[in-house]
């Protein structure tokens, strides 16, 4: 079965070189993106299995692509293709699927693809490890700071509410709703749950399923449910119940520090 790969790099020669090397592997089907925004759009709309990700790019960087993709029900495997500092590469080697140093050698690429094929053959999708989650939160996309407030639509105007007031964010038809103790407010400037997760990176929000992003600090209780899922009860007056998808349970428990 072919592996759908995406090459993300703002330099066309670097993309072309990697594409050339990947032609030696007939099970890899490639597309390309030259910005983080373009990459996230492709990943959200396509069944991307593998992303070869440059880190340092104009605008949003590779960290933000990685963080944004984790909001998907089945995020792709990421392999960094980088000339980054040695100490960062050691962190990636411990926590990411793999990394490749520029210029990429054919032998090293072949070994990386062997690792990726094994990961994709697993019955559950590979999850971002807790260590890499901490790395992303501390790096914040190379300098970005978490948002303390979120823009919402209130009575025909744009208001800003503290993110600590948000119990969960829910996808409803073609909009997102920020749910507080007393209101259900349309989010302003956020079209997808993946984008909301990206904007809230570094804050205690977790995507429980494809439609709901919950505030981990507003959980009242939780319990195992059928089919390997978890049932979470939020600490709001309505005692809202949220289902954690089976393939997100491990990350959920890691986020609570119980795994």
N, C-alpha and C positions, 0 to 999 in steps of 0.2 A: 504494500500500500504506500503511495507516495507521501512524502513529508512536505507540507506546505511551509516554506521558509520565507522570511522577510529580512532583507538587508537594509539596515538603517544607518546612514552615514551622510553627512552634509557634503562630503567630497566625492564627486563622481568617479575619479580615478580609483579611489579605494573601493567603491561599490563594484566597479567593473572588474577589478582584480580578483575580488572575492567571488564574484559571479563566474569568472573564468575558472577558478579553482574548483568550484562546486559542480561544474559541468562534468567532472570526472566521477561524479556520484549520481547515477541516473535516477535514484529514488528521491532526489531533492528537487522540488519545483520552487522557483524563486520569483519573488516580486521585490520592488525597491521603494524606499522612501528617503527623502533628503531632509526632512525635519521631524521633530518629535510629534508635532500636531498631525502631520500626514501619517506617521506610523500608528498613532493611537486610533485614527479614523479607520485605517485598514484592519487593524487588529480587532476593532469593535464590530466590523461588518463582515469579516472573513473568518473562516475556520483556520486561523494561523496556528501551526504547531510549534514553530521554532523561529526565534528572532535573533539575528546576529546584530548586536547593538553597539554602536559607537557611544562613547560617554560624553566627550566634550563637543557640543554643537551649539550654534547660535540659538538664542531663545531658550526653550525648554531643553533640558539635557537628557542623557540616557537614564539617569536615576528616575526622572519623572515619567518616562515611558514605562519603565519597570513597575513603578508604583501604581500608575494608572491602569495597567493591564491586570493587576491583581484583583480589581473589582469584578472581573469576568467570572462566570461560573467555572470555566475551564481555561485558565490563563496559559499562554504558551510557555515553552521552555526558553530561557534567555541564555545566550552565550555572548559575553562581552568581547568586543574586538577593539583593542585599546593600546595606546602607548602610555598608559597611566603609571603613576609612581609605584615603585616596587612594594611598598607597605600596603597599598590599596589592593594590588594584585594578590597578595597573600590572603587578604580578607575574602576576596572573591573566590579564590581557590577553595577556601574552607566552606563557603556558604552558597555560591551560585552554581548553576549547572556546570559552567566552565568559563574559561577566558582564553583569548588568543591574542598574542602580541603581534603588532604590526612591525614589519611585513609578515603576513601569515605564510607559514610553510605548508606544503601539501601534506606532509606526514603528520604534522600537528593537527591540521584540520581533520584528517581521517580519524585520528584518535578521539577528537572532540565529537565527531559524528557518531562514533561507536557508543560513547557515553549517552548522547542524546537519544539514540535508538532504544537503548535499554530503559531510559526514563519514560519514553513515550509508550513503551510496551507494558508499563505497569497498569494495573486495573484502575487505580485512582490517579487523577492528575497530580503532577508534582506541585507541592505547595512551597511558597516562600518560607524559608526557615526563620525562626524567631531571631537568630543572630543577624540575618540580613535585614529583617524588619527593623531591628534597632539601628543598624547601619543607615538605612534609608531615613529613619526618623531623625537621627542625629545629623546626617548630612543635609537633609531637607532639600534634596535637589541642588546641592552645592550652593547653599546660602539662603534658600527660601525659608521663610518663617511660617509656622502654622497660623491659620486664620483664627482669631478669637471671636469673630462675628461673621454671620452669614447674611447675604442679601436676600430678602424675601419681598413678595408683593403684599402690601397691606392697604386696603381701601383705595386702590388706584395709585398709590405711591410706592416707592421703594424704601423699605425699612431695613434696619440692621438689627439682628437679634443675637445675643450671646450664644455661641455654639454649646455652652454648658446647659442651656435651656432646652436644647433639642433632644427629645427622647429617641427618635429615629427619623430617617429620611426614607420615603417610600415612592417608588415609581408607580404612577397612575396614568394609564393611557399614554399621552405624549408629554407629560410633565412630571416634575418631582415635587413632592410635598414634604415640608419640614414640619414634623408633628411635635408640639410641645404639650405641656399639661393641659392647656386650655384651647389651643388653636391648631388648625391644619392650614399651613401657609404655603402657597406656591413659591418655589425657589426661583430666584431671578438670575439669569445668565448661566444656568446649568441645565444641559439638555439630557444628560445620561447619568446613571448611577456611577459609572466608572469615572466620569469627570468630577462628580461630587467627592468620590473617594480620593481622587488626586488632589483636589483643593483642600481637603481636610487631613491630608497626610501629616503625621506627627501628633494628631489629636486622637483621643480614645474612641475612634469610630471603626466599626468592623462590618464588612459586607457579609451578612448571614446567608443570603440567597440572592437570586438574580434580581429581586425586586425591592430588597430592604437593606438599609445601612443603619446599624444600631449604635447607640452611645453605650459603650461598655460600662461607663460609670453610672448608668441609669437602669441597670439590670437588678431586678428584685430576687429572682430565683430561676433555676433551670433544671432540667432533668432529661435523661435519655428518652428517646421516643422510638417508634417503630422504624424499621428500615435503616437503622444506623444513624438516624437524624437526632437532633436535640430540640426540645421545646423550651423556649426562653420566655419568661414573664417579665415585662418591663415595669419599672417603678413609676408608673403614671396613674392617675385616678382611674383610667379605664382598664388598668392591668392588661395592657395589650400583649397578646401572645405572638411570638415570632418563631418560625421554624428555621433552624440552622441546617442547611443542606448537608448530606452525608459527607461530601467531599470537602466541606469547610469545617467539620467538627474538630479535626486536629488543630487547625490554625486558631479556632475559637478557644480551645483549651489552653493552647500556648499563650494566647493573649491574656487569659485570666491567671496565668502562672501556675496551672495545675497539671502540667504535662512536662 
